[in-house]
Amino acid sequence: MEFNNNIEGGNFSRAGTASSEVKKILKQLNVNPAVLKRIVVALYEAEVNVVAHAYEGTMQVSIDPTVITVVISDRGPGIPDIDLAMQEGYSTASPEVREMGFGAGMGLPNMQKNCDKLTIESKVNEGTKVTMTTFF
């Protein structure tokens, strides 16, 4: 099963919509609740990162009987130093984003903790591609 969702940069009123849709589908597929929670946390963090930092993005989800693979690609500023961005508490979020309660610097670390495999590719001034794999 595969599907795609568009993510609008800057639109915090819709942040989490794509993650919620994936959650509904995984519940219908009777995915183990503990695995479901991990997947949804990682997806939400990735989705909010697109909303907070990029102009636009897409979430491509592929669900097989034993694995879910999610590719989130965005058009945005990119990540200049991925190792630095992976450190808990590091954030490049704007003051406005932080005032809304986002941008605490836990997005990428939470994504890594909640999926089995995380790959990040990024080009400054072009965008970022995050691939997350979780096995059931």
N, C-alpha and C positions, 0 to 999 in steps of 0.2 A: 504494500500500500504506500502510495506517495502523494504528497500534496505540498503546495507552496502558499506562503502568506507574505504579503507586502507589509513593510514596517515604515511608518512615516517618521522621519527625524523631527525632533522637537515637539511631537504631539503626545504629551504625557497623559492626556485623557484616554488615550487608546493603548498606553503601555500595558502589556500583559495580555492583550486580546489574543494574539497568536498562541502564546503559551497556554492559555485557557482552552483554546480549541484543541490543541494537542492532548491536553489532560483529559478532555471529554472522550476523545477517541481511544486513548489508552485505557481508560476506565471501562469502556464498552468491550475492549479486548481482554478484560480481566487480568491486566498486568499487576503483578505483585505490588501492594500498596507501598512498601518500602522503596522499591525500584521506581515506582511512579513518582514518589515524592522527590527522589534524587533528580530524575529527569526534569521535572517541572521547575525545580529550583534553578538548575543549570540553564534551562530555556529562558526563564524569566530574567535572570541576570544578563544573558546575552541580548535579549530583546530590549531591556532597559538601556544597555550600553549603546545600542543603535539609536534609540530615541534621544539619549543624552548627548551623543557625540557626533552622529553622522547626519547627512542630509536625507538619506533614504537607505533602505535595505530590504533584503528578502530572507525568509526562513524556509529552507527546503527540508522536508522531513521524509525519511524513508523508514518504514516499519516492516521488519521481517519477523518470522516466528521467534527468533532468539536475540535480535539486536535492533536498536533504533539508532539511526545516523541522522544527525542534524547539521546542515551547513547554513551558516548565517553569513551573508556577504553584505557589505555596505559600501556606499560611496560617501567618503568623508575624509577627515584629516589623516587617518592612518595612525599607527602606533610607532613612534620613533625608536623606542627601546622596550621591546617585549619583556625582557628579563626584569626591568624596573617596574613595568606595569603589572607584573605578576606578584609583586610584593604586597602583602596585606597593608591597607591604609594608603597606598599610593594612588593618587587621583589627579586627573587633569580636568575634572568637571568645573564648569563655570560657577561663579558665586550664585547665580540664579538657580542653577540645577541643585546646588547644595541647599539652598533655602527651601526647596521643595521636598527635601529629605532624601535626595539621591546623591550619588557621587561620593560615597564613603570609602571608595577604594577597595571594595570587597568583591566586585563583580567577577573579575577574572579568577581570583583565588577560589571563590565559591563554585565557579564553573568547573575548575580543575578538580575540586574535592568531590563533586557530585556526578562526574561522568568517569567512565573507565579509560577513555583516551581523548585527549584534547590537542588539537593542532591549530596554531595561529600563524597566518601569513598576513603580512601588512606592508603596504607601500605608502610612505608619507605623501600627503596631498592627493592620494588616490582612493584608499580605502583599506578595509580589513576583511579577511575571510577566516571564520572560525569553524572548525569541524569538530563535533562532539560525537563520540560513540559510547553507547551504554548497552551492555549485554544483560539479558534477562536471566 
